[in-house]
Amino acid sequence: MKPTKRNRSARSGSPAVSKASRRGAATIEFALVAPIIFLFLFASIEFGRVLMVFHGLEAAAREGCRTAVSWNVAQADVEQTVDDRLTSFGISGYTLTTDPATVSSAGQWEPITVRIEVTYDQVSWLPVPSYLGGITLAGSCTLPQESDPDAA
């Protein structure tokens, strides 16, 4: 009996595999791995946005509080300062609270707190915020009211 010659791949020495069956294997591998890759991609986008919004809320609260502790400042000035800062971060639909409710009523060295809250659903870049939807992000700052420059 004459030995038969097997078709071997030149590179590996293993039997040659057809290109069509290898393409099918690559398609199956991609179908299994792609959802995991996209999961990590969208999760990183959402968590990055949360950190950006949190930083923006903290920065706006700090600037609003610095405005609030200045002498003879109206509540509208604080609101405008916070709005200007949050607009640069692309944040809208927030809730701003100050303690005391009207900053002009604070006495010398009395603490003034500016707190800003927003739900993540309002600031998400993804159409459906599936990972972090419904959480509330907040930033706050507390500083003492400055002294009256005219009091001596």
DRENVEXPA-175402 format. One record per residue (C-alpha): residue number from 0; residue in one letter; x, y, z. Coordinates in steps of 0.2 Angstrom, whole numbers, plus 5000, padded with zeros to 4 digits. Each point is the difference from the previous one (the first is absolute). Layout:
REM DRENVEXPA-175402
{bavo NUM bagu A u X v Y w Z}
...
END
This chain:
REM DRENVEXPA-175402
{bavo 0 bagu M u 5000 v 5000 w 5000}
{bavo 1 bagu K u 5006 v 5017 w 4995}
{bavo 2 bagu P u 5001 v 5013 w 5014}
{bavo 3 bagu T u 4989 v 5015 w 4996}
{bavo 4 bagu K u 5007 v 5017 w 5001}
{bavo 5 bagu R u 4991 v 5012 w 5012}
{bavo 6 bagu N u 4998 v 5018 w 4996}
{bavo 7 bagu R u 5010 v 5010 w 5013}
{bavo 8 bagu S u 5001 v 5018 w 5004}
{bavo 9 bagu A u 5017 v 5007 w 4996}
{bavo 10 bagu R u 5001 v 5010 w 5016}
{bavo 11 bagu S u 4995 v 4989 w 5014}
{bavo 12 bagu G u 5001 v 4982 w 4993}
{bavo 13 bagu S u 4982 v 4997 w 5004}
{bavo 14 bagu P u 4987 v 4995 w 4988}
{bavo 15 bagu A u 4995 v 5015 w 4989}
{bavo 16 bagu V u 4984 v 5009 w 5006}
{bavo 17 bagu S u 4989 v 5008 w 4987}
{bavo 18 bagu K u 4999 v 5019 w 5000}
{bavo 19 bagu A u 4981 v 4999 w 5001}
{bavo 20 bagu S u 5000 v 4990 w 5016}
{bavo 21 bagu R u 5012 v 5011 w 5008}
{bavo 22 bagu R u 4990 v 5015 w 4996}
{bavo 23 bagu G u 4985 v 4992 w 5008}
{bavo 24 bagu A u 5010 v 4997 w 5016}
{bavo 25 bagu A u 5006 v 5019 w 5000}
{bavo 26 bagu T u 4981 v 5005 w 4998}
{bavo 27 bagu I u 4995 v 4989 w 5015}
{bavo 28 bagu E u 5015 v 5006 w 5011}
{bavo 29 bagu F u 4995 v 5018 w 4996}
{bavo 30 bagu A u 4982 v 4997 w 5004}
{bavo 31 bagu L u 5005 v 4993 w 5017}
{bavo 32 bagu V u 5013 v 5014 w 5004}
{bavo 33 bagu A u 4991 v 5016 w 4993}
{bavo 34 bagu P u 4986 v 5001 w 5013}
{bavo 35 bagu I u 5013 v 5000 w 5014}
{bavo 36 bagu I u 5011 v 5013 w 4991}
{bavo 37 bagu F u 4985 v 5011 w 4997}
{bavo 38 bagu L u 4994 v 4998 w 5018}
{bavo 39 bagu F u 5017 v 5007 w 5006}
{bavo 40 bagu L u 5000 v 5014 w 4988}
{bavo 41 bagu F u 4983 v 5006 w 5005}
{bavo 42 bagu A u 5003 v 4998 w 5018}
{bavo 43 bagu S u 5016 v 5010 w 4999}
{bavo 44 bagu I u 4991 v 5014 w 4991}
{bavo 45 bagu E u 4987 v 5000 w 5013}
{bavo 46 bagu F u 5012 v 5000 w 5015}
{bavo 47 bagu G u 5010 v 5013 w 4991}
{bavo 48 bagu R u 4985 v 5012 w 4999}
{bavo 49 bagu V u 4996 v 4997 w 5018}
{bavo 50 bagu L u 5017 v 5006 w 5005}
{bavo 51 bagu M u 4999 v 5015 w 4988}
{bavo 52 bagu V u 4983 v 5005 w 5007}
{bavo 53 bagu F u 5005 v 4997 w 5018}
{bavo 54 bagu H u 5015 v 5012 w 4997}
{bavo 55 bagu G u 4989 v 5013 w 4992}
{bavo 56 bagu L u 4988 v 5000 w 5014}
{bavo 57 bagu E u 5014 v 5002 w 5013}
{bavo 58 bagu A u 5008 v 5014 w 4990}
{bavo 59 bagu A u 4983 v 5009 w 4997}
{bavo 60 bagu A u 4996 v 4998 w 5019}
{bavo 61 bagu R u 5017 v 5007 w 5005}
{bavo 62 bagu E u 4998 v 5015 w 4988}
{bavo 63 bagu G u 4982 v 5003 w 5005}
{bavo 64 bagu C u 5005 v 4999 w 5019}
{bavo 65 bagu R u 5015 v 5012 w 4997}
{bavo 66 bagu T u 4987 v 5012 w 4992}
{bavo 67 bagu A u 4988 v 4998 w 5014}
{bavo 68 bagu V u 5012 v 5004 w 5014}
{bavo 69 bagu S u 5005 v 5017 w 4992}
{bavo 70 bagu W u 4992 v 5014 w 5009}
{bavo 71 bagu N u 4983 v 5007 w 4993}
{bavo 72 bagu V u 4997 v 4987 w 4987}
{bavo 73 bagu A u 4982 v 4995 w 4994}
{bavo 74 bagu Q u 4994 v 4983 w 4998}
{bavo 75 bagu A u 4998 v 5002 w 4981}
{bavo 76 bagu D u 5019 v 5003 w 4999}
{bavo 77 bagu V u 5004 v 4983 w 5008}
{bavo 78 bagu E u 4987 v 4992 w 4988}
{bavo 79 bagu Q u 5008 v 5009 w 4985}
{bavo 80 bagu T u 5018 v 4994 w 5005}
{bavo 81 bagu V u 4995 v 4982 w 5003}
{bavo 82 bagu D u 4990 v 5000 w 4983}
{bavo 83 bagu D u 5015 v 5007 w 4991}
{bavo 84 bagu R u 5011 v 4987 w 5006}
{bavo 85 bagu L u 4989 v 4985 w 4998}
{bavo 86 bagu T u 4996 v 5006 w 4982}
{bavo 87 bagu S u 5018 v 4998 w 4996}
{bavo 88 bagu F u 4999 v 4982 w 5005}
{bavo 89 bagu G u 4984 v 4997 w 4990}
{bavo 90 bagu I u 4989 v 4997 w 5016}
{bavo 91 bagu S u 4982 v 5006 w 5002}
{bavo 92 bagu G u 4985 v 4995 w 5009}
{bavo 93 bagu Y u 5009 v 5002 w 5017}
{bavo 94 bagu T u 4993 v 5005 w 5017}
{bavo 95 bagu L u 5009 v 5014 w 5009}
{bavo 96 bagu T u 4998 v 5002 w 5019}
{bavo 97 bagu T u 5009 v 5013 w 5012}
{bavo 98 bagu D u 5000 v 5000 w 5019}
{bavo 99 bagu P u 4995 v 5012 w 5006}
{bavo 100 bagu A u 4986 v 5001 w 4986}
{bavo 101 bagu T u 5005 v 5018 w 4996}
{bavo 102 bagu V u 5018 v 5003 w 5001}
{bavo 103 bagu S u 4998 v 5019 w 5004}
{bavo 104 bagu S u 4993 v 4995 w 5017}
{bavo 105 bagu A u 5016 v 4992 w 5006}
{bavo 106 bagu G u 5009 v 5009 w 5014}
{bavo 107 bagu Q u 5019 v 5002 w 5001}
{bavo 108 bagu W u 5009 v 4983 w 5001}
{bavo 109 bagu E u 4984 v 4991 w 4998}
{bavo 110 bagu P u 5003 v 4984 w 4989}
{bavo 111 bagu I u 4991 v 5001 w 4983}
{bavo 112 bagu T u 4998 v 4983 w 4991}
{bavo 113 bagu V u 4996 v 4999 w 4981}
{bavo 114 bagu R u 4994 v 4983 w 4995}
{bavo 115 bagu I u 4996 v 4994 w 4982}
{bavo 116 bagu E u 4992 v 4984 w 4995}
{bavo 117 bagu V u 4996 v 4992 w 4983}
{bavo 118 bagu T u 4994 v 4982 w 4996}
{bavo 119 bagu Y u 5011 v 4991 w 4988}
{bavo 120 bagu D u 4986 v 4996 w 4988}
{bavo 121 bagu Q u 5000 v 5019 w 4996}
{bavo 122 bagu V u 5019 v 5001 w 4996}
{bavo 123 bagu S u 5004 v 4983 w 4992}
{bavo 124 bagu W u 5008 v 5000 w 4983}
{bavo 125 bagu L u 4992 v 4983 w 4996}
{bavo 126 bagu P u 4982 v 4999 w 4993}
{bavo 127 bagu V u 4996 v 4988 w 5014}
{bavo 128 bagu P u 5010 v 5002 w 5016}
{bavo 129 bagu S u 4999 v 4981 w 5004}
{bavo 130 bagu Y u 5014 v 4998 w 5013}
{bavo 131 bagu L u 4998 v 5016 w 5011}
{bavo 132 bagu G u 4982 v 5006 w 4996}
{bavo 133 bagu G u 4991 v 5007 w 5014}
{bavo 134 bagu I u 5014 v 5005 w 5011}
{bavo 135 bagu T u 5002 v 5017 w 5007}
{bavo 136 bagu L u 5016 v 5010 w 4999}
{bavo 137 bagu A u 5004 v 5014 w 5011}
{bavo 138 bagu G u 5013 v 5013 w 5004}
{bavo 139 bagu S u 5001 v 5012 w 5014}
{bavo 140 bagu C u 5011 v 5013 w 5008}
{bavo 141 bagu T u 4999 v 5009 w 5017}
{bavo 142 bagu L u 5010 v 5016 w 5004}
{bavo 143 bagu P u 4998 v 5013 w 5014}
{bavo 144 bagu Q u 4992 v 5017 w 4995}
{bavo 145 bagu E u 5013 v 5013 w 4998}
{bavo 146 bagu S u 5001 v 5015 w 5011}
{bavo 147 bagu D u 4991 v 5017 w 4996}
{bavo 148 bagu P u 5014 v 5011 w 4992}
{bavo 149 bagu D u 4991 v 5015 w 5006}
{bavo 150 bagu A u 4999 v 4994 w 5019}
{bavo 151 bagu A u 5014 v 5006 w 5010}
END
